[in-house]
Amino acid sequence: MSLILGIETSCDECSASVLLHERKAGVDHFLPLSVSTYTQIELHQPFGGVVPEVASRNHLEQVQPVILDALTKAKVEVEDVDAIAVTNRPGLIGALLVGVTAAKALAYATNKPLVPVHHLEGHLMSAFIGNPNIQFPAVFLMVSGGHTHIHYIEEPPMSWKRDVLKQSLFGRSIDDAAGEAFDKTAKILGFPYPGGKWIDENAKGGDPKAFDLPRGLKNKDSLDFSFSGLKTAVMLQYQTLEKLGKTEEMKKDLCASLQEAILDPLIKKTIRLAKDKRAKTIVIVGGVAANSRLRERFASESPVPVFYPDLKYCTDNAAMIAAAGAVRFAQGAGLSAQDYLTLNAFAIAES
């Protein structure tokens, strides 16, 4: 059993969480005792997207009160935790450095081990919070604002090697991530940032076949994705509707059509890999996992059970970082002060 303090500042969420990791009857359980998150959405909305400098400066203001709030809600002192876990890649470099520096200072002051966490491992682990019985082998679809990946993983987290993300990767977006595709097309249609939830809401009642929008890499055997051409197609279609004075009249249909164009390859390729590999489960993680149409279609089309994180763990949060940190800590990856004082942050995903 271990108590982990997680810290997440990779983009526009400043979050801290205290999480209890324990094993019962051979099954690992990850129980958040607290999650404290300060979201920067309102700060970035006037710009239509995340501004790195604004994000970094706000993290500097929020990281200490967020950590204190998480400890207070969990009713523990920092001296009570067994280790501190922090996201150190990938993400906005300035934002990451705020969290890494705070974690290093706190670990040094309290003589606690520090566990560097890959943000994408955190997303994978988000599904295990409240879902202790996910069966393996499993296909993971990671659909966030910055990443769209398909992973095939044969063993549960406690058996994951350090290069699990690289070795299990079967497909990825070659340009925009699915979350970016939602946000950028939403901006074209006049919706505020972040746009995914607005597309989801406005697609309800729309005709998904009203507009013939492209599906990237549709005719290839590859499990990779491409969404860049969709943005251009939506922009041209919207401009045509503007000239006809039908933007409001046809907006629901256009939202439904573009949503289907994004979801089609995600769902079909994930299910194809699950069938090919005879996976026992499909797991969907990341912000786009909250999309209601994606959940509806997987429920009706998947040949195996589909698991999702709780909605509050789909977007960036420190509970998933603490869970990933708990696994690595149990594997002996906690760094001592001699090692973590030189720990750095990295913008890129590769380890």
C-alpha positions in Angstrom: 0.0 0.0 0.0 1.3 3.5 -0.9 0.1 7.0 -0.7 1.1 9.2 -3.7 0.9 12.9 -4.2 0.5 13.6 -7.9 1.2 17.0 -9.7 0.1 17.8 -13.2 0.9 21.1 -15.1 1.5 19.9 -18.7 -0.9 22.3 -20.4 -3.8 24.4 -19.2 -4.9 22.4 -16.0 -3.0 22.9 -12.7 -3.9 19.8 -10.7 -2.8 18.0 -7.6 -4.1 14.7 -6.1 -3.5 12.4 -3.2 -4.1 8.8 -4.2 -4.1 5.5 -2.3 -2.7 2.5 -4.2 -3.4 -0.9 -2.6 -3.6 -4.5 -3.8 -6.4 -6.8 -2.7 -6.6 -10.4 -3.8 -4.1 -9.8 -6.5 -5.9 -6.8 -8.0 -4.6 -3.3 -7.9 -6.9 -0.5 -6.8 -6.2 3.2 -7.3 -8.3 5.3 -5.0 -8.1 9.1 -5.2 -8.5 10.7 -1.8 -8.6 14.1 -3.3 -8.3 15.9 -6.6 -7.8 19.7 -6.8 -7.8 21.2 -10.3 -7.6 24.8 -11.5 -8.6 25.1 -15.1 -7.4 27.9 -17.3 -10.2 27.7 -19.9 -11.5 31.2 -19.2 -8.0 32.6 -19.5 -7.4 31.1 -23.0 -10.9 31.5 -24.5 -10.3 35.1 -25.8 -7.4 33.7 -27.9 -9.3 30.6 -29.2 -6.7 28.2 -27.8 -4.0 27.7 -25.2 -1.3 30.5 -25.1 1.9 28.8 -23.6 3.1 31.9 -21.8 -0.2 32.6 -20.2 -0.4 29.0 -19.1 3.0 29.0 -17.5 2.5 32.2 -15.6 -0.8 31.0 -14.3 0.6 27.7 -13.1 3.2 29.7 -11.1 0.3 31.4 -9.3 -1.8 28.3 -8.8 0.5 25.3 -8.1 1.1 26.0 -4.4 -2.5 26.6 -3.4 -3.7 23.6 -5.6 -1.2 21.3 -3.8 -2.2 22.5 -0.4 -5.9 22.1 -1.3 -5.4 18.5 -2.4 -3.6 17.7 0.9 -6.3 19.4 2.9 -9.1 17.6 1.2 -7.3 14.2 1.7 -6.8 15.1 5.3 -3.1 14.3 5.2 0.2 16.1 5.6 2.9 16.0 2.9 5.0 14.1 5.4 2.4 11.3 5.2 2.8 10.5 1.5 5.2 7.8 0.4 6.3 9.5 -2.9 5.6 12.5 -5.1 4.7 12.0 -8.8 4.9 14.7 -11.4 4.4 15.0 -15.1 7.7 15.8 -16.8 6.8 15.0 -20.4 5.3 15.7 -22.9 3.6 19.2 -22.9 4.2 22.9 -22.9 7.8 23.2 -21.7 7.2 26.3 -19.5 4.1 24.7 -18.0 5.9 21.4 -17.3 8.8 23.2 -15.7 6.5 24.8 -13.1 5.2 21.4 -11.9 8.6 19.7 -12.0 10.3 22.5 -10.1 7.5 22.5 -7.4 7.7 18.7 -7.1 11.5 18.8 -6.8 11.4 21.5 -4.1 8.7 19.6 -2.1 10.4 16.3 -2.4 13.8 17.8 -1.3 12.2 19.6 1.6 10.4 16.5 2.9 13.0 13.9 1.9 10.5 12.0 -0.3 11.2 10.0 -3.4 10.2 11.7 -6.7 8.6 9.8 -9.6 8.7 11.4 -13.1 5.6 10.5 -15.0 4.9 10.4 -18.8 1.7 12.3 -19.3 0.4 9.7 -21.8 1.0 6.9 -19.3 -1.2 9.0 -17.0 -4.0 8.9 -19.6 -3.7 5.1 -19.9 -3.9 4.8 -16.1 -6.9 7.1 -15.8 -9.1 4.1 -16.9 -8.0 2.0 -13.9 -9.4 4.5 -11.4 -12.7 2.9 -10.5 -12.2 0.0 -13.1 -9.9 -2.5 -11.3 -11.0 -5.5 -13.4 -10.0 -4.5 -17.0 -9.1 -7.6 -18.8 -6.0 -8.2 -20.9 -5.0 -8.2 -23.6 -6.6 -4.8 -24.3 -6.7 -2.2 -27.0 -6.4 1.4 -25.8 -7.6 4.3 -27.8 -6.0 7.5 -26.5 -7.9 10.6 -27.9 -6.9 13.8 -26.2 -6.4 17.4 -27.4 -2.8 16.7 -28.4 -2.6 13.0 -29.1 -4.5 10.3 -30.9 -2.9 6.8 -30.4 -4.0 3.2 -30.6 -2.1 0.9 -28.2 -2.3 -2.9 -27.9 -1.2 -4.0 -24.4 -1.0 -7.6 -23.2 -0.4 -7.2 -19.5 -1.8 -5.1 -16.6 0.0 -1.9 -15.4 2.2 -3.5 -12.8 3.9 -5.5 -15.6 4.4 -2.5 -17.9 8.0 -1.9 -19.0 9.4 1.7 -19.2 9.0 1.7 -22.9 5.4 0.5 -22.9 4.1 3.4 -24.9 6.6 2.9 -27.7 6.3 -0.9 -27.8 2.5 -1.0 -27.7 1.9 1.7 -30.3 0.0 0.5 -33.4 -1.3 3.7 -34.9 -1.3 7.5 -34.4 -2.3 10.7 -36.0 0.1 11.9 -38.6 -1.1 15.5 -38.2 -3.8 16.9 -35.9 -5.0 14.9 -33.0 -8.8 14.2 -32.8 -9.2 16.8 -30.0 -7.5 19.4 -32.2 -9.8 18.5 -35.1 -12.8 19.2 -32.8 -11.4 22.4 -31.4 -10.3 23.8 -34.8 -13.5 23.0 -36.7 -15.5 24.4 -33.8 -13.7 27.6 -34.1 -14.6 27.8 -37.8 -18.2 27.3 -36.8 -18.0 30.1 -34.3 -18.0 28.1 -31.0 -15.9 29.1 -28.1 -12.7 27.2 -27.0 -12.6 24.3 -26.1 -14.9 23.3 -29.0 -15.4 19.6 -28.6 -18.3 19.8 -26.2 -20.0 22.3 -28.4 -19.8 20.1 -31.4 -21.1 17.2 -29.3 -24.0 19.2 -28.0 -25.0 20.8 -31.4 -24.6 17.5 -33.3 -27.6 16.1 -31.4 -30.6 16.1 -33.7 -28.4 16.8 -36.7 -28.1 14.5 -39.8 -24.6 12.9 -39.8 -25.1 12.2 -43.6 -26.0 15.7 -44.6 -22.5 16.6 -45.7 -20.0 14.3 -47.4 -16.8 15.1 -45.4 -13.5 13.3 -45.9 -12.1 10.5 -43.7 -8.3 10.6 -43.7 -6.4 7.5 -44.7 -9.7 5.8 -45.4 -8.5 3.4 -48.1 -5.3 2.3 -46.4 -4.6 -0.7 -44.2 -2.7 1.6 -41.8 -4.0 2.2 -38.3 -2.8 5.8 -38.5 -5.1 8.8 -38.6 -5.2 12.1 -40.5 -7.6 15.0 -39.7 -5.9 18.0 -41.4 -8.0 17.7 -44.6 -11.2 17.7 -42.6 -10.6 21.2 -41.3 -10.3 22.6 -44.9 -13.4 20.7 -46.0 -15.5 22.1 -43.1 -14.2 25.6 -43.7 -15.1 25.5 -47.4 -18.6 24.0 -46.6 -19.2 26.7 -44.0 -18.2 29.4 -46.4 -20.7 28.0 -48.9 -23.5 28.0 -46.3 -22.6 31.6 -45.4 -23.1 32.7 -49.0 -26.5 30.9 -49.1 -27.5 32.4 -45.7 -28.0 28.9 -44.3 -25.3 28.7 -41.5 -27.8 28.6 -38.6 -30.3 26.4 -40.5 -27.7 23.8 -41.3 -25.3 24.1 -38.3 -26.7 21.0 -36.5 -26.3 18.9 -39.7 -22.8 20.2 -40.2 -21.8 19.5 -36.6 -23.2 16.0 -36.8 -21.4 15.3 -40.1 -18.0 16.5 -39.0 -18.3 14.7 -35.7 -19.0 11.5 -37.6 -16.0 12.2 -39.9 -13.8 12.4 -36.8 -15.3 9.4 -35.0 -15.6 7.0 -37.9 -11.8 6.2 -38.3 -11.3 6.2 -34.5 -14.0 3.6 -33.9 -13.4 1.4 -37.0 -9.7 1.2 -36.6 -9.9 0.5 -32.9 -12.4 -2.3 -33.4 -10.4 -3.7 -36.3 -7.3 -4.0 -34.1 -9.3 -5.5 -31.2 -10.6 -8.2 -33.6 -7.2 -8.9 -35.2 -5.5 -9.2 -31.8 -8.5 -11.0 -30.1 -8.4 -8.4 -27.3 -10.7 -9.0 -24.3 -11.5 -5.3 -23.8 -11.3 -1.9 -25.4 -10.3 1.1 -23.3 -10.9 4.7 -24.3 -9.0 7.5 -22.6 -8.4 11.2 -23.1 -10.7 14.2 -23.4 -12.5 13.0 -26.4 -13.5 9.9 -24.4 -16.2 12.1 -22.9 -17.9 12.5 -26.3 -21.5 11.1 -26.1 -21.6 10.0 -29.7 -18.3 8.1 -29.4 -19.7 6.2 -26.4 -23.0 5.5 -28.1 -21.3 4.0 -31.2 -18.8 1.9 -29.3 -21.7 0.5 -27.2 -23.4 -0.7 -30.3 -20.5 -1.6 -32.5 -17.8 -3.1 -30.2 -17.5 -6.9 -30.0 -15.9 -6.7 -26.6 -16.6 -4.7 -23.4 -15.5 -1.0 -23.5 -14.1 0.8 -20.5 -13.8 4.6 -19.9 -12.4 6.7 -17.1 -14.9 8.6 -15.0 -15.8 11.8 -16.9 -13.7 13.9 -14.4 -10.6 11.8 -15.2 -10.9 12.1 -19.0 -9.3 15.5 -19.2 -5.9 16.3 -17.7 -5.9 15.7 -13.9 -3.4 14.8 -11.2 -5.2 11.6 -10.1 -4.1 9.8 -13.3 -0.5 11.1 -12.8 -0.6 9.8 -9.2 -1.9 6.4 -10.4 0.9 6.2 -13.0 3.4 7.3 -10.4 2.1 4.7 -8.0 2.8 1.9 -10.5 6.3 3.2 -11.3 7.0 3.7 -7.6 6.0 0.1 -6.9 8.4 -0.9 -9.6 11.2 0.9 -7.9 11.4 4.0 -10.1 11.3 6.5 -7.3 14.3 8.9 -7.5 16.3 10.1 -4.6 17.5 13.7 -4.2 20.9 12.8 -5.8 19.0 11.9 -9.0 16.0 14.1 -9.1 17.7 17.4 -8.6 18.9 17.2 -12.2 15.4 16.0 -13.4 14.3 18.0 -16.4 11.1 18.5 -18.4 10.6 17.7 -22.1 8.1 19.0 -24.6 8.2 15.9 -26.8 6.6 12.5 -26.1 9.5 10.2 -26.8 11.3 8.8 -23.7 
